[in-house]
Amino acid sequence: MQNTFDVKLAEGGIVVQDSIQHHPGNRPLAQAGNTVSALSLENVTKVYPDGSKGIEDISLTIKKGQVFSLLGPNGAGKSTLMRIICGLMRPTSGQISVVGIDPYRKPRALKEKLCGLLQNTPLEPEMRVWETLQLFSKFYRSPLNPKSLLDLVGLRDKSQNLIRTLSGGQKQRLAIARALIGNPEILVLDEPTTGLDVAIRLELMTLIRRLREEGRTIVISTHYIEEAEKYCDEVAILHKGKLFVVDTPNGLVHKYGTGDKLELILTKSVSCEKLSSIDGVLGVQELHSSTDAATYILSGQHGEYMLEQTVLGLIDSDVQLREARIIRSGLEGAYLHLTGERIPS
């Protein structure tokens, strides 16, 4: 029974420190300069009972003191990988190390080092904000100070409010505080800003960067390109369960994200050779084709010029332009270059 309860805590936890007053006996946070990696995965694969693969042969190392992003759309394998990292799901094959700990041989030691906040982690609506942190602080040997956590996440003035009265952004901040109460070194956040408006997303990502400055390692999954590009130290590009590359956002943009892309949806398919002949187009990739539509990605230096020349080239044909979208050079362009698809907004 105790093991089952520990797993539930792992789904609902995280940690932070910003002028936080420690209770007596709190262990010090590990320094980012430690040579041991925060997380290491080697050839990790997960095959489900129906034979489908959640993730396939993933190897990566996450340094201590980073904000590390798993970037990809729904179905990329991000949540599967998150659950494996948190020790909530066993991989079919491969090895995992969390600050030198095997999460399946030493699950209790793992929970002292890592806490995860998975999607849709529930909060008890009839409990008060303060009561929630007080309750969860009892489950850890060296909890952080609940009052300081409320200050950190900006909820001190809501401490006596019932959780059901909080906004979506306030509930997410409380969930992060609840995850932080056990003072873990590593925070694993699965799509922490999904469903929130832009201002609240910005607020939460700023909080995540503050946690990094405290020496913690934060692993987030996201499908928002701008979050990975602006706030993360390294990015792992995932697509259909496979890892394509790991690099800094600047490194990815420099290697794969130069030039503009033009996404075209036409009323019928045309040959890639014809599109390649359009002035300003340096490359063409066909994404989808059916009886009533075809989607292409055109590569070049100037998106507007490619669009203009495409329209001119279609004037005397029976093909019409249904939609067009310019994808600027940057991390979005790098993702498209590597996977052949863009992340739906």
Secondary structure, 3 states (H helix, E strand, C coil): CHHHHHHHHHHECCCCCCCCCECCCCCCCCCCCCCCCCEEEEEEEEECCCCCEEEEEEEEEECCCCEEEEECCCCCCHHHHHHHHCCCCCCCEEEEEECCECCCCCHHHHHHHEEEECCCCCCCCCCEHHHHHHHHHCCCCCCECHHHHHHHCCCHHHCCCEHHHCCHHHHHHHHHHHHHCCCCCEEEEECCCCCCCHHHHHHHHHHHHHHHHCCCEEEEEECCHHHHHHHCCEEEEEECCEEEEEECHHHHHHHHCCCEEEEEEECCCCCHHHHHCCCCCCEEEEEEECCCCEEEEEEECCHHHHHHHHHHHHCCCCCCEEEEEEECCCHHHHHHHHHCCCCCC
